[in-house]
């Protein structure tokens, strides 16, 4: 389970990308993905707004989409900006 502090860390990291041109790759289910180019328009406590360049549509995504890897942010060059792995268990069996 992801802690509240971890989501706060993700939110702060996304805030650094506001106004920058980025690529978003979103998993929409059944092995289908969409890739869009645009900028992060604004951030809110539970979600952030992404504005597409081509159509000027605004899409909102939650920070949990990034943590669960349903959404990936990358630069125009293709370099991944976000890569979260909170899957490490707190307890191990002996």
C-alpha beads as a LAMMPS data file, in Angstrom:
LAMMPS data file: protein, C-alpha beads

94 atoms
93 bonds

1 atom types
1 bond types

-500.0 500.0 xlo xhi
-500.0 500.0 ylo yhi
-500.0 500.0 zlo zhi

Masses

1 110.0

Atoms # bond

1 1 1 0.000 0.000 0.000
2 1 1 1.245 3.468 -0.825
3 1 1 1.484 5.887 2.063
4 1 1 0.149 9.410 2.077
5 1 1 3.714 10.742 2.264
6 1 1 4.593 8.864 -0.932
7 1 1 1.669 10.422 -2.795
8 1 1 2.718 13.837 -1.506
9 1 1 6.208 13.207 -2.886
10 1 1 4.725 12.270 -6.276
11 1 1 2.575 15.431 -6.260
12 1 1 5.606 17.624 -5.534
13 1 1 7.528 15.993 -8.372
14 1 1 4.672 16.519 -10.839
15 1 1 4.490 20.188 -9.809
16 1 1 8.045 20.653 -11.108
17 1 1 6.836 19.769 -14.627
18 1 1 4.057 22.398 -14.801
19 1 1 4.399 24.355 -18.039
20 1 1 6.943 21.986 -19.601
21 1 1 6.133 20.121 -22.805
22 1 1 5.956 16.388 -22.062
23 1 1 4.611 13.120 -23.446
24 1 1 1.996 11.119 -21.580
25 1 1 1.498 7.418 -22.144
26 1 1 -1.743 6.200 -20.593
27 1 1 -2.827 2.590 -20.252
28 1 1 -6.529 2.425 -21.122
29 1 1 -6.959 -1.309 -20.617
30 1 1 -6.888 -4.497 -22.688
31 1 1 -3.283 -3.863 -23.724
32 1 1 -4.165 -0.492 -25.272
33 1 1 -2.173 2.664 -24.686
34 1 1 -2.543 6.226 -25.880
35 1 1 0.332 8.667 -26.246
36 1 1 -0.276 12.393 -26.170
37 1 1 1.953 15.470 -26.302
38 1 1 1.181 18.554 -24.260
39 1 1 1.836 20.416 -21.019
40 1 1 0.750 19.979 -17.426
41 1 1 -1.627 22.878 -16.968
42 1 1 -2.215 22.838 -13.208
43 1 1 -2.028 20.659 -10.118
44 1 1 -4.548 20.078 -7.361
45 1 1 -4.415 18.071 -4.108
46 1 1 -5.701 14.839 -5.689
47 1 1 -5.150 15.266 -9.439
48 1 1 -3.363 17.215 -12.151
49 1 1 -4.617 18.630 -15.449
50 1 1 -2.871 17.868 -18.743
51 1 1 -3.553 20.042 -21.808
52 1 1 -2.992 18.501 -25.247
53 1 1 -1.160 20.524 -27.890
54 1 1 -3.060 19.300 -30.948
55 1 1 -6.659 19.608 -29.779
56 1 1 -6.346 21.820 -26.669
57 1 1 -8.371 19.229 -24.768
58 1 1 -7.803 19.063 -21.056
59 1 1 -7.492 15.693 -19.355
60 1 1 -7.230 15.089 -15.634
61 1 1 -5.222 12.308 -14.027
62 1 1 -4.722 11.329 -10.412
63 1 1 -1.359 10.843 -8.778
64 1 1 -2.253 7.222 -8.075
65 1 1 -2.262 6.635 -11.856
66 1 1 1.473 7.368 -11.789
67 1 1 2.111 5.136 -8.781
68 1 1 0.224 2.190 -10.287
69 1 1 2.039 2.659 -13.627
70 1 1 -1.212 3.255 -15.511
71 1 1 0.321 6.559 -16.586
72 1 1 3.886 7.459 -17.517
73 1 1 5.394 10.890 -18.030
74 1 1 8.373 11.341 -20.329
75 1 1 10.245 14.192 -21.948
76 1 1 9.988 14.983 -25.655
77 1 1 13.272 13.093 -26.130
78 1 1 11.636 9.941 -24.757
79 1 1 13.460 9.949 -21.423
80 1 1 11.215 8.754 -18.579
81 1 1 10.513 11.503 -16.058
82 1 1 8.596 9.375 -13.585
83 1 1 9.330 5.848 -12.470
84 1 1 7.832 4.776 -9.180
85 1 1 8.210 1.412 -7.507
86 1 1 6.408 1.164 -4.190
87 1 1 6.011 -2.604 -4.466
88 1 1 8.647 -3.462 -1.852
89 1 1 6.947 -5.300 0.984
90 1 1 7.276 -4.027 4.527
91 1 1 7.418 -7.522 5.990
92 1 1 9.279 -10.568 4.773
93 1 1 8.686 -14.198 5.610
94 1 1 11.478 -16.136 7.218

Bonds

1 1 1 2
2 1 2 3
3 1 3 4
4 1 4 5
5 1 5 6
6 1 6 7
7 1 7 8
8 1 8 9
9 1 9 10
10 1 10 11
11 1 11 12
12 1 12 13
13 1 13 14
14 1 14 15
15 1 15 16
16 1 16 17
17 1 17 18
18 1 18 19
19 1 19 20
20 1 20 21
21 1 21 22
22 1 22 23
23 1 23 24
24 1 24 25
25 1 25 26
26 1 26 27
27 1 27 28
28 1 28 29
29 1 29 30
30 1 30 31
31 1 31 32
32 1 32 33
33 1 33 34
34 1 34 35
35 1 35 36
36 1 36 37
37 1 37 38
38 1 38 39
39 1 39 40
40 1 40 41
41 1 41 42
42 1 42 43
43 1 43 44
44 1 44 45
45 1 45 46
46 1 46 47
47 1 47 48
48 1 48 49
49 1 49 50
50 1 50 51
51 1 51 52
52 1 52 53
53 1 53 54
54 1 54 55
55 1 55 56
56 1 56 57
57 1 57 58
58 1 58 59
59 1 59 60
60 1 60 61
61 1 61 62
62 1 62 63
63 1 63 64
64 1 64 65
65 1 65 66
66 1 66 67
67 1 67 68
68 1 68 69
69 1 69 70
70 1 70 71
71 1 71 72
72 1 72 73
73 1 73 74
74 1 74 75
75 1 75 76
76 1 76 77
77 1 77 78
78 1 78 79
79 1 79 80
80 1 80 81
81 1 81 82
82 1 82 83
83 1 83 84
84 1 84 85
85 1 85 86
86 1 86 87
87 1 87 88
88 1 88 89
89 1 89 90
90 1 90 91
91 1 91 92
92 1 92 93
93 1 93 94
